[in-house]
Amino acid sequence: MGKRNGNGYGKGTFIETKMFLSKAFISLGKRGSSDTVSSYSSPMLMMFLGKRKFAEIKHKGQKKQVRSDDNRFYLTYKELASHGITQPAATRAIDELLAKGFVGVVEPGGAFDKHKTVYSLVEDWIKWKPGDPSVRIRQKDVKRGFQGKGLGAVQK
């Protein structure tokens, strides 16, 4: 949808009616709708949607917008902090977006080389119902290197 500026967002974004009228979207940030809720879930979902890339194509003489990204998005704590969202609030919001089926984790981030978490937009929110167990859960501990019993430790 036009030229992108340095923060990865275009001029605007499009949200389908079925998404913003869904039970999952309406329940974002409401207590009791998920194990973890955050008032920042909706704004962060808009940030993810704003990072989508669209290309204009001609189909049967009409211009049409189609997604041209590879469904891999970054949303770092540093970027969120610049918008006033703290790391704990962002973590709760991501957990809620995962639980309600709006985003998925493609690659968990972390480690020492500042590897960013890669997210994707998913449509599991269509299946979400209040009171159902989480659709997706964030992987809490990523074991890298020599972490854990017996892995590289000297045995006595």
Secondary structure, 3 states (H helix, E strand, C coil): CCCCCCCCCCCCCCCCHHHHCCHHHHCCCCCCCCCCCCCCHHHHHHHHHHCCCEEEEEECCEEEEEECCCCCECCCHHHHHCCCCCHHHHHHHHHHHHHCCCEEEEECCECCCCECCEEEECCHHHCCCCCCCCCCCCCCCCCCCCCCCCCCCCCC
